[in-house]
Amino acid sequence: MRLDHVQVSCPPGGEDVARAFYRDALGMTEVEKPELLKPRGGCWFKAGAAEIHVGVEKDFTPAKKAHPALAVDDLDALAARLAGLGYPVQWDNETIPGRRRFHTADGHGNRVEIV
């Protein structure tokens, strides 16, 4: 078994805010949704084996606890990039021994962990 993708949500019309974070800030590539799913809105992103689907929810509430965790090669560089773009960076290197990580939030407030 392997993880195929993780879905997070955004409010109606929130795709450009999602693109600003997942595509522009994280550097993921936007992938085209299947034709039958396009009318639902949202957008999909991929980098390596990681795939994030952003779906539209009418009564959107950001996920503050549930989150995807993305592994990157240069944790410090990404933290600096995100902070420079105005995204939160909250380091947590104590909770899990031997694991450097930080939490951030996409433009809609969804929690994202970076390891």
HUDAVEN-V542697 format. One record per pair of residues at least 24 apart in sequence whose C-alpha atoms are under 10 Angstrom apart, sorted by the first residue. I is the first residue (numbers start at 1). GAP is how many residues later the second one is. D is the distance in Angstrom with one decimal. If there is no record, write none. Layout:
I/GAP/D ; I/GAP/D
This chain:
3/46/8.9 ; 3/47/8.6 ; 3/48/9.1 ; 4/45/8.1 ; 4/46/7.9 ; 4/47/7.0 ; 4/48/9.2 ; 5/39/9.6 ; 5/40/9.5 ; 5/41/9.0 ; 5/44/8.8 ; 5/45/6.8 ; 5/46/4.8 ; 5/47/5.6 ; 5/48/6.9 ; 5/63/9.3 ; 6/38/9.9 ; 6/44/8.4 ; 6/45/6.5 ; 6/46/5.1 ; 6/47/6.1 ; 6/48/8.6 ; 6/61/8.6 ; 6/62/6.5 ; 6/63/9.5 ; 7/37/8.9 ; 7/44/8.6 ; 7/45/5.7 ; 7/46/4.5 ; 7/47/5.7 ; 7/48/6.8 ; 7/60/9.2 ; 7/61/8.4 ; 8/34/9.8 ; 8/44/7.3 ; 8/45/6.3 ; 8/46/5.0 ; 8/47/6.3 ; 8/48/8.7 ; 8/49/9.7 ; 8/54/8.5 ; 8/55/7.8 ; 8/58/9.2 ; 8/59/7.9 ; 8/60/8.3 ; 8/98/9.8 ; 8/100/9.9 ; 8/102/7.3 ; 8/103/9.3 ; 8/104/9.7 ; 9/33/8.2 ; 9/34/9.9 ; 9/44/8.2 ; 9/45/5.2 ; 9/46/4.7 ; 9/47/5.6 ; 9/48/6.2 ; 9/49/9.7 ; 9/51/7.0 ; 9/52/8.0 ; 9/53/7.2 ; 9/54/8.1 ; 9/99/8.4 ; 9/100/9.8 ; 9/101/7.8 ; 10/31/9.8 ; 10/32/7.7 ; 10/33/9.8 ; 10/44/6.6 ; 10/45/6.1 ; 10/46/5.1 ; 10/47/6.1 ; 10/48/8.6 ; 10/49/9.3 ; 10/50/6.2 ; 10/51/8.0 ; 10/52/7.5 ; 10/53/9.9 ; 10/96/9.7 ; 10/97/9.1 ; 10/98/6.4 ; 10/99/9.1 ; 10/100/8.5 ; 11/30/9.9 ; 11/31/9.1 ; 11/43/9.9 ; 11/44/8.4 ; 11/45/5.5 ; 11/46/5.4 ; 11/47/6.1 ; 11/48/7.2 ; 11/49/5.2 ; 11/50/8.1 ; 11/51/9.1 ; 11/97/8.0 ; 12/28/9.6 ; 12/29/7.7 ; 12/30/8.3 ; 12/43/9.0 ; 12/44/5.5 ; 12/45/6.4 ; 12/46/6.1 ; 12/47/8.8 ; 12/48/8.2 ; 13/28/7.9 ; 13/29/8.3 ; 13/43/7.9 ; 13/44/9.9 ; 13/45/9.9 ; 14/27/9.1 ; 14/28/7.7 ; 14/29/9.6 ; 14/40/9.3 ; 14/41/9.4 ; 14/42/7.7 ; 14/43/9.8 ; 14/93/9.0 ; 14/94/7.9 ; 15/26/7.8 ; 15/27/5.7 ; 15/28/6.4 ; 15/29/9.7 ; 15/39/7.8 ; 15/40/8.8 ; 15/41/8.3 ; 15/93/10.0 ; 16/26/9.4 ; 16/27/9.1 ; 16/91/9.5 ; 17/89/8.2 ; 17/90/5.7 ; 17/91/7.3 ; 18/24/8.6 ; 18/25/7.9 ; 18/26/9.5 ; 18/27/9.7 ; 18/35/10.0 ; 18/36/7.3 ; 18/37/9.9 ; 18/88/7.0 ; 18/89/6.4 ; 18/90/7.5 ; 19/24/7.9 ; 19/25/9.1 ; 19/26/8.6 ; 19/35/9.4 ; 19/87/9.6 ; 19/88/9.1 ; 20/65/9.9 ; 20/86/8.7 ; 20/87/7.7 ; 21/61/8.8 ; 21/64/9.4 ; 21/66/8.7 ; 21/84/8.9 ; 21/85/5.8 ; 21/86/6.4 ; 21/87/9.4 ; 22/24/8.9 ; 22/25/9.8 ; 22/30/8.3 ; 22/31/10.0 ; 22/32/9.5 ; 22/84/7.6 ; 22/85/9.3 ; 23/24/9.5 ; 24/61/10.0 ; 25/53/8.6 ; 25/56/7.3 ; 25/57/6.5 ; 25/58/10.0 ; 25/59/9.8 ; 25/60/7.5 ; 25/62/9.1 ; 25/81/9.4 ; 26/44/9.9 ; 26/46/9.8 ; 26/52/7.6 ; 26/55/8.7 ; 26/56/7.9 ; 26/80/9.8 ; 27/51/9.8 ; 28/24/9.1 ; 60/48/9.3 ; 61/47/8.7 ; 61/48/8.6 ; 61/49/8.5 ; 62/43/9.3 ; 62/44/9.3 ; 62/45/9.8 ; 62/46/6.4 ; 62/47/5.3 ; 62/48/4.8 ; 62/49/7.8 ; 63/42/9.3 ; 63/45/9.1 ; 63/46/7.1 ; 63/47/4.7 ; 63/48/6.0 ; 63/49/9.2 ; 64/41/8.6 ; 64/45/7.3 ; 64/46/5.9 ; 64/47/5.3 ; 64/48/9.0 ; 65/45/8.4 ; 65/46/6.6 ; 65/47/9.2 ; 66/44/8.4 ; 66/45/7.0 ; 66/46/8.5 ; 66/47/9.8 ; 67/36/9.4 ; 67/38/9.4 ; 67/43/7.3 ; 67/44/5.3 ; 67/45/5.3 ; 67/46/6.8 ; 68/42/9.4 ; 68/43/7.7 ; 68/44/5.5 ; 68/45/6.2 ; 68/46/8.5 ; 69/32/9.4 ; 69/33/9.6 ; 69/34/8.8 ; 69/42/9.2 ; 69/43/6.1 ; 69/44/4.4 ; 69/45/5.5 ; 69/46/6.8 ; 70/31/9.7 ; 70/42/7.7 ; 70/43/6.3 ; 70/44/4.9 ; 70/45/6.1 ; 71/30/9.1 ; 71/42/8.6 ; 71/43/5.9 ; 71/44/4.7 ; 72/42/7.1 ; 72/43/6.3 ; 73/42/8.7 ; 74/41/9.2 ; 75/25/8.1 ; 75/26/7.5 ; 75/27/8.5 ; 75/39/7.3 ; 75/40/6.8 ; 76/24/9.8 ; 76/25/9.5 ; 76/26/9.6 ; 78/36/8.7 ; 79/24/9.3 ; 79/25/8.8 ; 79/35/8.6 ; 82/24/9.9 ; 89/24/9.6 ; 89/25/9.6
